[in-house]
Amino acid sequence: MSLPRKVSAETPDHLKEVDPRAMRSRRDLQRVHRVMGTRSIVCNALKQLVPHLPSSRLRVLELGAGDGTLMLSVARALGPAWPEVDLTLLDRQQLVASKTVEAYEKANWKVDIKVEDVTDWVENSDCARHDQDPERWDLIVVNLFLHHFEGVFLLNLLNAIARSCSRFLACEPHRSYIALAGSHLIGAIGANAVTREDAVLSVHAGFRDAEITKLWVQTGHRWSMSEYSAGFFSHCFSAHRL
């Protein structure tokens, strides 16, 4: 019997960016990504999703980008294979440090930081759809982001993403009993109470099987899609507009 999906509010969503608990939790998350192998998972998925770069600079948007360090590790790992990228990091809080921006520049990735709630981004995308084509991206990426949402808003978010890009990649928590057991052990890497609680909630809110695909097909466009578990703890979905 599989775990039913359950979305609950996570503590960092209600903490200010300067709250010591939030700052510690962000550092914890960097360690969690290393343990989960997120960088390698995302890099491998992007190489499959974008096998040939466009002749112009690749326009990439990351929704819910947080402090931007995960995508920075991806930029470094991709190296010269992705030499020219214009990256927009969108989050409802300004969490990207100046040293992170400088590191992107050394990787030849130009970074634009956009402070906006995803609810407003979806609404703006919907307004643009009625007046003109919304802003287009070659690629939109989300990491540990979709699992915060459910119901109508999740469907609206996926619709807005589908209207706004040619390729999409999501790397989310995998919802399984093994992942749940692992989330209860996260204190072993020194995670604080906030991170320990959120790890368990994230697994309960995660995805499995073809759950994202079933929502994505409702966007009405023709896409090539792939959905799969990656390791014990991650669940990926990718889509390429045909």
Residue pairs with C-beta under 8 A, 6 or more apart in sequence:
2 175
2 176
2 208
3 175
3 176
3 177
3 180
3 203
3 204
3 208
5 150
5 175
5 204
5 205
5 206
5 207
5 211
6 204
6 205
7 147
7 148
7 149
7 150
7 204
7 205
8 201
8 204
8 205
10 148
10 197
10 198
10 201
10 202
11 21
11 25
11 194
11 197
11 198
12 21
12 22
12 25
12 26
12 194
12 198
13 148
15 21
15 22
15 25
15 194
16 22
16 93
17 23
17 93
17 94
17 95
21 192
21 193
21 194
22 194
24 192
24 194
24 195
25 192
25 194
25 195
25 198
26 66
26 67
26 95
28 189
28 190
28 191
28 192
28 194
28 195
29 66
29 195
30 69
30 70
31 189
31 190
31 191
32 186
32 189
32 191
32 195
32 199
33 39
33 70
33 73
35 189
36 231
36 233
36 234
37 231
37 234
38 70
38 143
38 171
38 234
39 70
39 73
39 74
39 77
40 77
41 171
41 230
41 231
41 234
41 236
42 70
42 74
42 141
42 143
42 169
42 171
43 74
43 77
43 78
45 169
45 171
45 230
45 236
45 238
46 74
46 78
46 82
46 139
46 141
46 169
47 78
47 81
48 226
48 238
49 139
49 167
49 169
49 238
49 240
50 58
50 138
50 139
50 167
53 82
53 84
54 138
57 84
57 85
57 86
57 110
58 82
58 84
58 85
58 86
58 138
58 139
59 86
59 88
59 136
59 137
59 138
59 139
60 85
60 86
60 87
60 88
60 137
60 138
60 139
60 140
60 141
61 87
61 88
61 90
61 137
61 139
61 140
61 141
61 164
61 165
62 68
62 71
62 87
62 88
62 89
62 90
62 140
62 141
62 142
62 143
63 90
63 118
63 121
63 140
63 141
63 142
63 145
63 161
64 90
64 91
64 118
64 142
64 143
64 144
64 145
64 148
65 71
65 89
65 90
65 91
65 95
65 96
66 91
66 95
67 95
67 96
67 97
67 100
68 89
68 95
68 96
68 100
68 101
68 104
68 111
68 113
69 100
70 143
71 87
71 89
71 141
71 143
72 100
72 103
72 104
72 107
75 82
75 85
75 87
75 104
75 107
75 109
76 103
76 107
79 107
83 108
84 108
85 108
85 109
85 110
86 109
86 110
86 112
87 104
87 109
87 110
87 111
87 112
88 111
88 112
88 113
88 114
88 137
89 96
89 111
89 112
89 113
89 114
90 114
90 115
90 116
90 118
90 121
91 114
91 115
91 116
92 115
92 116
92 117
92 118
93 115
94 113
94 115
96 111
96 113
101 111
101 113
104 110
104 111
105 111
118 157
119 153
121 160
122 153
122 156
122 157
122 160
124 134
125 134
125 135
125 160
125 163
125 164
126 156
126 160
128 134
128 135
129 163
134 160
134 163
134 164
135 164
136 164
136 165
136 166
137 164
137 165
137 166
138 165
138 166
138 167
139 165
139 166
139 167
139 168
139 169
140 161
140 164
140 165
140 167
140 168
140 169
141 168
141 169
141 170
142 169
142 170
142 171
142 172
143 170
143 171
143 172
144 171
144 172
144 173
144 202
145 170
145 172
146 154
146 157
146 158
146 170
146 172
146 207
146 212
147 172
147 173
147 202
147 205
147 206
147 207
148 205
149 157
150 205
154 215
155 215
155 218
158 212
158 215
158 216
158 218
158 219
159 218
159 219
161 168
162 168
162 216
162 219
162 221
162 223
162 239
163 219
165 241
166 240
166 241
167 238
167 239
167 240
167 241
168 237
168 238
168 239
169 236
169 237
169 238
170 212
170 236
170 237
170 238
171 230
171 234
171 235
171 236
172 206
172 207
172 212
172 234
172 235
172 236
172 237
173 179
173 202
173 203
173 205
173 206
173 207
173 233
173 234
173 235
174 203
174 206
174 207
174 208
174 229
174 230
174 231
174 232
174 233
174 234
174 235
175 203
175 204
175 205
175 206
175 207
175 208
175 235
176 203
176 208
176 229
176 232
178 232
179 203
179 206
179 232
179 233
180 200
180 203
180 204
182 232
182 233
183 199
183 200
183 202
183 203
184 199
184 200
186 195
186 196
186 199
187 196
191 199
206 235
207 235
207 237
208 229
208 235
209 227
210 227
211 227
212 227
212 237
213 225
213 227
213 237
216 223
216 225
216 237
216 239
217 225
221 241
222 241
222 242
223 239
223 240
223 241
223 242
224 239
224 240
224 242
225 237
225 238
225 239
225 240
226 236
226 237
226 238
226 239
227 235
227 236
227 237
227 238
228 235
228 236
229 235
229 236
230 236
